[in-house]
Amino acid sequence: MIAYIEGRLLETTESACVLATAGGVGYEIFLTKPFIAGLPEKGALVAVFTCTIVREDALELYGFATWDERQTFELLLSITRLGPKTSLAILSAYAPDELRQIVAEEKVYALERVTGIGKKTAQHVFLELKYKLKPQRAGHTLPQSAPGNAVFRDALAGLVNLGYDENEVRPALEATLKEDPDLDVSQALRQVLKAIARKQ
């Protein structure tokens, strides 16, 4: 299984990107909407955690900015009648820790907001998540922007993996976490990517 790809960004579409590796192989990778929105310019180096889906008629790659997102995607795939496209749509709408919060607060209706999910499917997905999704992690004891803090460090690493210059994105990440200290890694990434997209 292909679990990680690092390459030069060749093309982007509404749902995917094409990365060319150093060996000259190009991979089409389906991504979440926040990931696509935060992609750098063509030619930049991008790193992606991937999940390989093999079917009789196709071999598809789905990519994620963090390992937590990839693991949550695989968990979603284990839910009966939930395919990769719908699982990706769920992660486009909610970060892993947001899904944990939805489960903890029993907000079944939140899943109905995902494209392609109706009330009946939302209830089914919620019940499965309730038993399969690990509880939300305990609150952080250090300020999120502290240099040694895991959230700040992991979010910064995720942005660098996406092809951004560390010195350029560090101030944006620090500002984001200073404004909202309770963000997890995925949420911090999303906020910074949105901020970058607005400036472009």
Buried (B, 14 or more C-beta within 10 A) or exposed (E): EEEEBEBBBBEBEEBBBBBBEEEEEEBBBBBBBBBBBBBBEEEEBBBBBBBEBEEEEEEBBBBBBBBBBBBBBEBBBEBEEBBBBBBBBBBBBBBBBBBBBBBEEEEBEBBBEBEEBEEEBBBBBBEBBEEEBEEBEEEBEEEBBBEEBEBBEBBBBBBBBBBBEEEEBBEBBBEBBEEEBEBBBBBBBBBBBBBBEEEE
